[in-house]
Amino acid sequence: MTDQLYHDQHLAQFYDLDNSWGKDFDQYLRWAATAHSILDIGCGTGVLCTRMADTYPEKQVTGLDVAPAMLHIAQARPGGDKVNWLLADGRSFAAGQSFDMILLGGHAFQTFLSQEDRIAMLRHTASCLTKEGRLFFDSRNPAAQDWLTWGPADSLRELQHPQLGKTTAWNDYQWENGIVTYGTYYRVAATGIQYAASSDIAFPELKTIEEALDQAGLETVQLWGSWDMTAYTPQSEEMIFEVRHKTNL
């Protein structure tokens, strides 16, 4: 099912207002310093891609997303002309080249809902990763139960849209068998118009992710538990992976 949160232009216009630059993007930017060709799978509105291209003009940066509304914003943003944009599915894209750094930031990994989808995406990603290349991605640790803060009361927030003005936003959620279905709502104060979307996101356990990596011929180099780059523990909020091709193949 198409996720309207990213595919509907009326909802996509709120994305950058609701998702600010953070420590995660700082770290992805640092990792990019040693790469020559970079692919961002699930690049969204292209904030990270354009920053990479601006910071490292000698590097080749490609941003991939399945949602046309997000890529439309990405292409139009300042610096968008410095990035190669690709409208495609992360499980089957045709990039026409290999990359020495591939990333899935902003918990994009969790949008692959089944183990079959995760393995398909990782296998395809591995086929586009150079021999010595690195894959970086993040996934929320289900043990932290982050979704418990996604209810209407805890998630209520105010945004200031440059054209629409004050907008109230909130979420709700349902949890079932490792999948969280969450609603996102934006109500524009001046008009009373409300935009809404329902999205699904998976919370795979570490063992499940490691099994998918193994099936794709990949292995973990390092695993962190927060964007302060502390080591992962079972109580960590995040699972942040540095991955490479298996060395024993």
N, C-alpha and C positions, 0 to 999 in steps of 0.2 A: 504494500500500500504506500502511495506517495505521501511523504511527510510535508504537509502544507506549511509548517513552521519555516521551512527552507525553500519550498517551491513557490509559495504564494508571495508575490511582490509586496502586497500590503503588510504581510507579517515580516518579510525579510528586511524591510526598511527599519525595523526596530532592533535588528540583531546587534549592530555595533554599539548602540546605546545601552544594551543590556549585557554586553560581554566586553569588558574592558581589558586592556593589555595587563598581563600579570607576570609573576615569576616564571610561569611555565614558558611563555614566549621569550622571556629574557634568556632562558636556558637553551631553547631551541636555536636562538640566534647565536649563542656562543658555540654550540655544536657545529653550526654551519660554517664557522670560521675556517675549518680545516678541509671542507668539502670543495669540490669543483663543480659538480652538477647535483642539483637538489630537486627532489620531487616531494611536494606536500599533498598527501592524499586527504581529501576532505578539507580543502583550503578555505571553504566558506567565502566570506567577503574579501579575502585576500590581504588582510592586515599584515599577517606575518610574511607572506610572500613578497609584498612590496617593500617591507622593511629590510628583508634580506637582500633584495635586488639593489636597494638604495645604499645599504651598508657595505655590500660586497659587489660593486659593479662589474668585477671581473668574472663573477660566477654566473652559471646558467641556472635560472630558477624556473621551475614549472609548477603551476598550481592546478590541481585536479579536483573537480567536484561534480556530483551528479545532479545538482540543482541549478537550473538556468538562472533563476532569480538571484541566487547568491553570486554566480559568476558575472552577471550583469553589473552588480555593484562593484565587484573586484576589478573588472576591466575599466570601469569609469573612474576609479579612485586615482589620486595623484601617484604617479609611478607605475600605474597599471600597464603602460606600454613597454615596461622593461621586463615583464614576466610573460612566459609562454603559458597560456590558459588552455585547459583541456576539459571539455564537458564529457564525462565518462563515469562508468561504474568502477569502483576500486577492485572488483573481482575479475574484470575482463578488459581493462583499458589497453589501448594500443599507443604507447608512447613513442615508439620508433627509435629508442635509444636506451642505454643503461645509465644508472645514477649511482654515485658513490655515497649519497645520503638520501634516504627516504624517511619521511616522518608522517605520523598521524597524530596531530596535536588536538587539544581541546576535547579529549575523550572521544574523538572520532572512531576509535577502535570499537567502542561500545555500540555503535550503530549497526554493526554486523551481529545480528541477533542469534543466529544458530551456530553451532560448532562447524557445521558444513560450510556456512558462509565465511566464517573466520579462516578456516583452512584454505578455502578457495582464494580468498583475498591474499593470505600470506604466501601461498604458492606462487600466485601471479606476481606479487611484489618481489619475491625472491628471484624470479626469472628476470627482473629488471634491475637487480642490485649487482653492482660490480663485484668481482671476486673478493676484494678487500673492503667492500662497502659496509655501511652500517645502517640499520633500521632503528629508529627511535619512535616509541609510542607510549601513551599513558592510558591507564584504565583505573577507575575507582575500585578500591578494595571493598568487596561486599560486606566484609566483617564490620566496617565502619558505619554501615547503614546510612549513608549520606542522604538518601531519599526521605528520611524522616523529617528533614528540615524543609521539605518542598511543599508543605501544606499551605493553604491560603494565608493563615495568620503569620507564619514564619517567613513566607516569601514575599509578602506585600512590599512594594517599592514604588517610588515615583521617578519617572523619566521625563526629560525635557526634549521633545522632538523639535528640530530646527524649524519645521514648517507647521506641524500640528499642535505644538505647544505641550502643555502639561499632560502627561499620560500616566495612568495608574496601571501597574502590572502585578500579576500574581500567578501562582501555579497551584495545581493540586496533583495527586498521584494515587495510583493503585499498584500494589506489588503482587506478582504471582509467578512462582516457579522461576525465579532469577531474572524476570523481565519487569521493569517498571514502565507503566503507561502513565505519562504525565501530561497534564493540560497546561498550556501557556495562554494567558489572557492579557490583552492590552485594551484599555478603555480611554479614549481621548476625551478630556474634560470639556473642551469647547463645543464638541458636537454630540457627545454621548455615544458615538459609534464604538462598538466593541469588536475586536478581532480575536479569534481563538483558533487554536490548533491542538490536536492530540498527537503525541509522539511516543514511540517505544524505544527503550534503551536497555541493553543487557548488562548484567553485572556478573561476568564469569569469574570463577575463582582462579587463583594462581595456578593450581594443578591443571585446570582446563586450558588455560592459556599456554602453559608449557607443553601440553600434549599437542595443541594446534601447531605450535612452533616446530615441534619434532616432526610432525607429519609433513610440514612444509620444507624440511631440510634446513632448519634454522636452529640456533641455540642462543641462549642468553649470555651476554658478556658481563653485564652489571644490572642490578636491580635496586632501585631506590624507593623510599617510602614517602617522600615529600619533596616539594620544590626547593627546600633548603638543602637538598641532596644528601639527606641522612639515609642510612641503610634501611632497607625494608625489614619490617617485623610483621608478624601476623596482625598486629593492632594498627598498622599504618593506614592512613587515609587513602594513599595513592599506591599504585604499582607502576613504576616508571622504568621502562625497559630500554637497554641498549642491546641490540641483537645483530648477529652476523651469520654467514653461512656456516654450517657444521664443519668443523676442522677435521673430523675423522671419516669423511666421505671419500 
